[in-house]
Amino acid sequence: MNIKFLKVSVLVALAFGQLTVFGQAAKKGKGVPDTLARNPIIKNKYTADPAAFVYKDSVYLYTGHDVPPLEKNFYEMHEWLCYSSADMVTWKEHPSPLNVKEFKWARDDAWASQVIERNGKFYWYVAVEHGTIHGKAIGVAVSDSPTGPFKDARSSALITNDMTKQTGISWDDIDPSVIIDDDGQAYLFWGNTVCYYAKLKANMTELDGPIQAITGLPNFTEAPWIHKRKGWYYLSYAYQFPEKIAYAMSKSINGPWEFKGIINEVAGNSNTNHQAIIDFKGKSYFIYHNGSLPTNGGSYRRSVCIDQLYYNADGTIKKIIMTTEGIKPAK
């Protein structure tokens, strides 16, 4: 017998067998588990619109929670989720610390959010649908713990659609991102089609000046994320639709902003692309979502992933490489 032919036959048979097993598993809705896959990092729930910050020796991750039934192809989100990790790989889930019902003035839609700490209190800025003022709004909740529970800090919205007039859409007041600068001044960034920002008072629950619109951000869609590193301010955001992530840099938080390009391409099987950028234990991380969770992941059933982020010597950001393997434990 031709040994070479025998080897090829066996390999073909094995490959066909593996394909058959995969096909049977897929038909049952199970798929084949990937033992090397750290991304998505949460596999028992759909998680979207990640935000994260470092507090003491841990990273706290906050996400939206996609829960639409299979026949519904739109967003359905009622609560936010909270996870923590000391190594960026092993994540502990905490009971949901905030539900849209906490905001009595809101109707529904627990959209993108961000948490920040100041003077031992934790402030959670969220996008929701307002109950009486047409359109999306931004609220703020507060807690004495990063894991909650969080309570409405104002009993009213911080930003409502009638406060922003640069665009006629009703959903431009979404995706809040907040930063406390080195001088102690806090700023809130947000927007859809137009990127807005405003100062916050030291109490973190009131604006401290006018709302301003940012120029110089080509194809700005939504999802601004503001961070600072080595004297540079970085404003990353969702670019076009389906969304990529682009960014701009400035030496002043008030601009002007210089566009630097795209750092993340369309994230698999998801029209939206929403990022958080943090440093932890000497490394930088890019946290985002895609629609890759088997078997019903997609644009309305998204999942959070984490990959490494690298800077060039001049401070610009290298393009993100999205991986299935994810990151190694932070040490």
N, C-alpha and C positions, 0 to 999 in steps of 0.2 A: 504493500500500500504506500502511496505517496504521502510521506510524513508531513510535508509542507501543506498538502491539501487537507489532511486531517486536522492540523492546527487551525487552519483558516475556517474549516467547517465548525469546529468547536467554538471558536470565537464568535462566529456568526450566530450559532445557536444560543450561546450565552447572551449575546446582545439582544437577540429576538426575545429570549426569555425575560430579560430585564425590562424590555419595552412592554412585553405583555403584562408583567406584574405592575408596572407603572400605569398601564392603561386600565387595568382592573381596579387599582387603587383610586385612580382619578375618577372612574365611573362611580365609585362609592363615596367620592367627595373627600378622600383622605389625602391623596398625593403621597409622595415619598419623603419621609423626613430627611432633612439635611443636617447631619450632625455637626457640620462646620459652621452653620449659620448662626451668627449672633444678631444679624439684622433680619427682620425687625427685632427690637429688643424686648418688646412686649408681645406675646403671642396668644394670650387668652382673651384679649379685648382689642377692639379697634381704638387706636389712639391717634390724635391729630394735633396740628398746630402747637408743636412743643415750645416750651420756654423753660429755662433752667438758670439756677444761680448757685454759687458755692457759699455754704454757711458752715463755719467751723471746719470739720474734716470730712464733710459730705457734700454731695451734689443733690439738690432737690429739683426734680423734674415735674413740671405741670403740663397736662395735656387736655385737649378736648376729648370727648367720647362719642364716636360715631355709632349710632344705634338704629339706622333706618332698616325697615324690613326689606327683604330681598326684592320685592316688587317695586320698591320706591327708589327712584334714581334722583335723589336730592339729599341735602344735608338734613339730618335729624340729630340734634344734640341738646341734652337737658342738664348735664352736670359736667364738672371738671374733675380730673383725676390727679393724684399726687403719688410720686414714687421717690425713693431716696436710695443712694448708693455711696459706698466708700471707695469703690474701685471702677465705676462707670460700666461695669459688666454685670454684676449681681445687683438686681433691683428689688427693693422691698416695696410692696404696694401698701399704701395707707388707705383707710376708709375715705371715701370721697369727702373732701373737706368743704366743698361748696357746690350748691345747686342753684340754678337760675331762680328757683322759688324764693331764695333768700332776699332777692331784690323785689319787693312788693310792687314796685312801679314798672317792672319789666313783664313782658308777655312770655317770651321763651327764647330759644336759640343761644345755647352756651358756646359762643364762638371763641376766637383766639384770645389769649390772655397773657399776662406776665406778672410775676411776683418779685418784690424787692424788699429788702430789710432796711429799716431805719430806726435807730435808738431802741433796739430790742423789740420792735413791732414789725409785723409783716403785712405789706400792702399788696393786694391782688387787684389788678386792673383788668377788666373783662369787657368783651363786646357782646351785647344782647339786643333783642328787639324791644323797643320801648312800648309800654302798654297804652299810652295816651298821645304821645308825640310821634307822628309818623316817621318811621325809619329806625335805623340802628342807633345805638347809644353806647356810651362807655360808663360803666360803674366802677366803684372801688369798694373792696371789702378789706377788713382788717382782722388780725389775730395776734395773739401772744406767742404763737408757735408756727413754724413753717409747715406743719402738718394739720393746722387748724384745730377746731373748726373756725371758719371765717364768718364774720357778720358784716352786713351792709354798714359801711362807715359813714354814710351821708343820709340815708333814707330818700335819696334822689339821685338822678344821674349826674355825673360830672360833665359829660359832653352829650349834647343832643343834636339831632340833625338840623334843627333850625338855627344852630350857632355857626354852621359852616355853609357858606354860600358859593364857593368857588366852582361847584359842580351841581347839576340838578338831580343827581341820583340820590336815592334814599339810603344807600349802604356805604357812604364814604366815611362814616365814623366807626371804623372797626380796627382791629389788630393793634391794640395799644402796646407800646414799648417804652420803658422808662429807664432813666439813668440818673444817678446822683453824681455830679461832677466833683472834681477835687476840692473846689471851694465850698462845697455843701449845697450848691444850687441844684434842685431837681428839675428834670425836664420830661415831658410826655410827648411821644411821637405816635402818630397813628395815620390811617387813611386808606382810601381806595380811589384810584385814578388821580387823586391829589394827595400829596404827603403833607400833613400838618404837624406843627409842634407848638408847644407853649410851656412856659415856666410853671412849676408847681410851688405852692407855699410850703413852708417847713412842715406843716401838719400833713402834707401829702394828699390832702383830700379837697383842695381848692386850687383853682388856677391863680397865677400871680402875674397877670398881664394878658395882652392880646393873643389870640390865635393867629399864627403866621403860616403861610404856605411856602413850601420849599421849591425852588426852581433848580434846574440843572440835573434832573434825574430822568434820563431818557426811558420811555416806555414803562414808567412806574405804574404798577398794577395795585399792589397791596403789600402787606406783611413787612413793614419797616422793622428793622432791629438795629438798635443803636448801641455801640460799645466803644471803648477807648483803650488804646494801647500805645505806650511809649510816645506820648504827645500827639498821636493821631486819633482823630475821631473817624469811626467807620459807620456808614449808614448802608446796610444791605437791605435788599427788598426783592419782592417777586416782580419779575420782568416779563411783559407780554402775557399771552395766554394761548396754549397751555404754558404754565409758568416755569421760567428758569429763575435762578437767583443771581442778581447783579449787585454791584456795590459802588459807592463813592467814598472819597476821603476828603478830610478837611483838617486844617490846623485850629479851627474854631468851631464850636458847636453851632454857631449861628451862620456857618458857611463863609464864603462860597464853597460849594461841594464840587469836587472834580470827579467825573465819572471814570471808573477804572475798568469796567467790563463785566463779563459774566463769569461767575465762579462755580455755578452748579447748573447742570443741564436739567431737562425735564426728568423728574424722578419717576421711575417706572410705574406705569398703570395709574397715574394720578395727574389730573389737570392742574391741581394746585401744588404749590411748593412753599413751605413755610419753615423758616430756619431760626435757630438760636445758636449763638457763638459764645463759648466760654473757655476759660483757662482753668486747669485743675492739675495740681501736682506737677507743674512744670511743662505741661503739654496743652495744646489748643485743640478744641473739638468743634465739629460742625454737626448739629443735631437737626434733623429734618424728618419729613414723613414721605412715604410712598404708598402705593396701593398693592403691595406684593404679598400680603398675608394670604395663604391658601385658605379656602378656595374662592372666597367671595370678596377679596380685597379689590379696591378700585377707588375712583375719585370720591366716593361718598362713604367708603369704608377703609380708612387709611391707617397706617401704622408707622410708629416712630422708629427711626434708625439713627445711628451715630457713626461717623467716620472722622478720621484725623484731619485737622486743618493745619496748613503750613504757611508761614509768611516768608516773603523774600527779604533780602537784606535791606531794601529800601522801604519796607513796610507794606508793600502791596501783598495781596493774598494769592497764593497759588491755586490753580483750579482744583476743585474737590474731586477726588476719586471715590465714587460710590461703590461700596463693596457688599457682598453677602456675608463675608467673614466678620466684618465689623472691626472693632478695636481690641487690643490686648488690655488686660486689667491695668489700671493706673496704679503706680507704686510710689 
